[in-house]
Amino acid sequence: LHYVDEGEGDVVVLVHGTPTWSYVYRRLIAALRPRYRVIALDHLGFGLSERPRGADYSPEGHARRFAGFVEALGLGRFSLVTHDFGGPIALPFAAAQPGRIASLALFNTWMWPLGDDPALRRQLRIAGGAVGRFLYKWGNASLRVLMPAAFGDRRALTPELHRQYLAPFVDREARVQVLHALARSLLGSREHFAGLYARRGALASIPTTVIWGLADAALGPPQLERLRRALPAAEVHALAGVGHWPHEEAPAEVAARLDAHLARALARGGARSSPLA
């Protein structure tokens, strides 16, 4: 697993979703590293991480590796930032060990079976099935169709920026092996999502902020409302005109709100993001 590790101080771990990699957090890393130790990994198969054949690229597999990653780095208590599939990948660790999470920030993510929504179920069935597999493999649909469509302002996805996300997936088989595996999981890993939602109460004691792009074509307002109900104590910042990637589309505002959230949470809980003894 490749990862970025910059700065010193209380630890902040940034967890990306699909089809991105740690590069998506570059501006948050630059904003936070003067005051924090900022860590951002590339999930197996993404970005600069290795892509072994036969590995488990389901959210369950990524979640197990994330937990192993945290232990391998010897992290004690840390703040956690997640986006998209980063939620179902990293939140199982937070739910299992909430005492080690100093604060939580959620960007356009979820923690329940999306297929329970009738409006989404048919789309997920197509995306995760044979048609979706063909479109992912031969049309690079995840990066060339779904990603641009989920931006509130497509001009934010410049050709130069888009190339950074296209580069790791020039290989057609990799698109199936890594990207389509997550598309399939949206229905196929229902037990994983349902189990996480059942444990949502374990997150209640963690200071949480939600930063949500309202112009998200992938996760719309109903998903934000469900997240509000799941974590009623969370502070919510809804950004009008911003799509699925608020940290790409409104980086200055997101960085400022995240910095303020971290400062408040760590002031209440003390600077306890130290490595394990």
C-alpha positions in Angstrom: 0.0 0.0 0.0 1.4 3.4 -1.0 0.7 6.3 1.3 1.5 9.9 1.9 2.7 10.8 5.4 3.5 14.5 5.9 3.7 17.0 8.8 3.9 16.5 12.6 1.4 16.6 15.4 -2.0 15.1 16.0 -2.7 12.5 13.3 -5.3 12.9 10.6 -6.0 10.0 8.3 -7.6 10.6 4.9 -9.4 7.8 3.2 -10.4 8.0 -0.5 -13.2 6.3 -2.5 -13.5 5.2 -6.1 -12.2 5.8 -8.7 -9.8 8.2 -7.1 -6.6 7.9 -5.0 -4.7 9.9 -2.4 -4.1 12.6 -5.0 -7.7 13.7 -4.4 -6.6 15.0 -1.0 -3.5 17.0 -2.2 -5.0 20.4 -1.3 -6.3 19.3 2.1 -2.8 17.8 2.8 -1.2 21.1 2.0 -3.6 23.0 4.2 -3.3 20.7 7.2 0.3 19.6 7.3 1.6 22.7 9.0 -0.4 21.7 12.1 -1.0 18.0 11.8 0.6 14.8 10.7 -1.5 13.9 7.7 -1.7 10.4 6.3 -3.5 9.4 3.1 -3.2 5.9 1.7 -4.0 4.5 -1.8 -6.2 1.4 -1.4 -4.9 -1.7 -3.0 -5.2 -1.5 -6.8 -5.6 2.3 -6.7 -3.1 5.1 -7.3 0.5 4.1 -6.7 -0.4 0.9 -4.7 0.2 -2.5 -6.0 -2.5 -4.4 -7.9 -2.0 -8.2 -7.3 -4.2 -10.5 -9.3 -6.6 -12.5 -7.2 -6.7 -10.0 -4.3 -9.9 -9.1 -2.6 -11.0 -5.8 -4.0 -14.4 -5.8 -2.2 -15.1 -3.2 0.5 -14.7 -6.0 3.0 -11.2 -6.6 1.7 -10.3 -2.9 1.7 -11.7 -2.6 5.2 -9.5 -5.4 6.5 -6.5 -3.9 4.9 -7.3 -0.4 6.3 -7.4 -1.9 9.8 -4.0 -3.6 9.2 -2.6 -0.3 7.8 -3.5 1.6 11.0 -1.9 -1.1 13.1 1.2 -1.3 10.9 1.8 2.4 11.3 1.3 2.1 15.1 -1.4 4.8 15.2 -3.0 5.3 18.5 -5.8 7.9 18.5 -6.4 9.8 15.3 -8.9 11.9 13.4 -10.5 10.2 10.4 -11.7 11.8 7.1 -13.6 9.7 4.6 -15.2 10.2 1.2 -17.4 8.0 -1.0 -16.4 4.3 -0.5 -13.9 5.5 2.0 -16.8 5.5 4.5 -17.7 1.8 4.2 -13.9 1.0 4.1 -12.8 3.0 7.2 -15.9 3.3 9.4 -15.9 -0.4 10.4 -12.6 0.3 12.2 -14.1 3.4 13.8 -17.2 1.5 14.9 -15.0 -1.3 16.3 -12.7 1.0 18.2 -14.4 4.4 18.6 -12.0 5.3 21.5 -9.2 5.6 19.0 -11.1 8.1 16.8 -10.5 11.6 18.0 -12.9 13.1 15.4 -14.7 12.1 12.2 -15.3 14.0 9.0 -17.6 12.6 6.3 -17.7 13.8 2.7 -20.5 12.5 0.4 -20.4 8.9 1.8 -22.8 6.4 3.2 -22.9 3.5 5.8 -26.0 1.4 4.8 -27.1 -0.8 1.9 -27.8 1.6 -1.0 -29.8 -1.0 -2.7 -32.5 -0.6 -0.1 -33.5 2.6 -2.0 -35.8 1.5 -4.8 -34.8 4.6 -6.8 -31.2 3.4 -6.8 -31.6 -0.4 -7.0 -32.2 -0.7 -10.7 -29.2 1.5 -11.5 -27.0 -0.5 -9.1 -28.1 -3.8 -10.7 -27.1 -2.5 -14.2 -23.8 -1.1 -13.0 -22.9 -4.2 -11.1 -24.0 -6.6 -13.8 -22.7 -7.7 -17.2 -23.6 -4.5 -18.9 -21.8 -2.5 -16.3 -18.8 -4.8 -16.5 -18.6 -4.2 -20.3 -18.9 -0.4 -19.9 -16.3 -0.3 -17.2 -13.9 -2.5 -19.2 -14.3 -1.1 -22.7 -15.6 2.4 -22.1 -13.9 3.2 -18.8 -17.3 4.3 -17.6 -16.4 4.9 -14.0 -13.8 7.6 -15.0 -15.1 8.9 -18.3 -18.9 8.9 -17.6 -19.7 8.6 -13.9 -17.0 10.8 -12.5 -17.6 13.9 -14.7 -21.4 13.5 -14.2 -21.0 13.7 -10.4 -19.3 17.1 -10.5 -21.5 20.0 -9.7 -19.5 22.1 -12.1 -17.8 19.9 -14.7 -15.3 22.7 -15.5 -13.7 21.8 -12.2 -12.6 18.5 -13.7 -10.0 20.0 -16.1 -8.3 17.9 -18.6 -5.1 18.0 -16.6 -6.9 16.9 -13.4 -8.8 14.2 -15.2 -5.5 12.7 -16.5 -4.4 12.2 -12.9 -7.4 10.0 -12.3 -7.3 8.2 -15.7 -3.6 7.3 -15.5 -3.9 4.4 -13.0 -6.6 2.7 -15.0 -5.3 2.5 -18.6 -5.4 -1.3 -18.3 -8.9 -2.7 -19.2 -8.6 -5.7 -16.9 -7.7 -3.4 -14.0 -10.9 -1.5 -14.5 -12.8 -4.8 -14.0 -10.6 -6.2 -11.3 -10.6 -3.1 -9.1 -13.3 -0.6 -10.2 -16.1 -2.9 -11.2 -15.5 -5.0 -8.1 -16.8 -2.1 -6.1 -19.7 -1.5 -8.4 -20.7 -5.1 -7.9 -20.4 -4.8 -4.2 -23.1 -2.1 -4.0 -25.6 -5.0 -4.1 -23.3 -7.9 -3.5 -21.9 -6.7 -0.2 -25.2 -5.9 1.4 -24.3 -7.7 4.6 -21.2 -5.5 5.0 -23.1 -2.3 4.7 -26.0 -3.5 6.8 -23.6 -4.6 9.5 -21.9 -1.2 9.5 -25.3 0.6 9.8 -26.3 -1.7 12.7 -23.2 -0.5 14.6 -23.8 3.3 13.9 -24.5 3.9 17.6 -20.8 3.2 18.3 -19.9 6.3 16.4 -22.3 8.6 18.4 -19.6 9.6 20.9 -17.2 10.8 18.2 -17.2 14.5 17.3 -18.4 14.4 13.7 -18.8 16.9 10.9 -20.4 16.2 7.5 -19.4 18.3 4.5 -21.7 17.5 1.6 -21.9 18.6 -2.0 -25.6 19.0 -2.7 -25.2 18.8 -6.5 -24.1 15.2 -6.3 -25.6 13.1 -9.1 -24.4 9.9 -7.4 -25.5 10.5 -3.7 -28.4 12.9 -3.6 -30.2 14.7 -0.8 -32.0 11.6 0.4 -28.6 10.0 1.3 -27.6 13.2 3.2 -30.9 13.0 5.1 -30.3 9.4 6.0 -26.8 10.3 7.2 -28.3 13.0 9.4 -30.7 10.5 10.9 -27.9 7.9 11.4 -25.6 10.5 13.2 -28.0 13.1 14.6 -25.3 14.8 16.7 -23.1 15.5 13.6 -22.6 19.1 12.4 -23.6 19.3 8.8 -22.3 21.7 6.1 -24.3 21.4 2.9 -22.6 23.1 -0.1 -24.8 24.3 -2.9 -23.6 23.9 -6.4 -20.9 21.5 -5.3 -21.0 17.9 -6.5 -19.7 14.5 -5.3 -16.1 15.7 -4.7 -16.4 18.8 -2.4 -12.7 18.7 -1.7 -12.0 19.0 -5.4 -14.7 21.6 -6.2 -14.5 23.8 -3.1 -11.1 23.0 -1.5 -10.6 26.3 0.4 -14.0 26.1 2.1 -13.7 22.4 2.8 -10.2 22.9 4.3 -11.3 25.8 6.5 -14.3 23.8 7.8 -12.2 20.7 8.4 -9.5 22.7 10.1 -12.1 24.3 12.5 -13.7 20.9 13.1 -10.3 19.3 14.0 -9.4 22.2 16.3 -12.7 22.0 18.2 -12.6 18.2 18.5 -9.0 18.0 19.7 -9.5 20.9 22.1 -12.4 19.0 23.7 -10.7 15.6 23.7 -7.1 16.6 24.2 -4.1 16.0 21.9 -4.2 12.2 22.0 -3.4 11.2 18.5 -0.1 9.8 19.6 1.4 6.5 18.4 0.6 3.3 20.3 2.9 2.7 23.2 
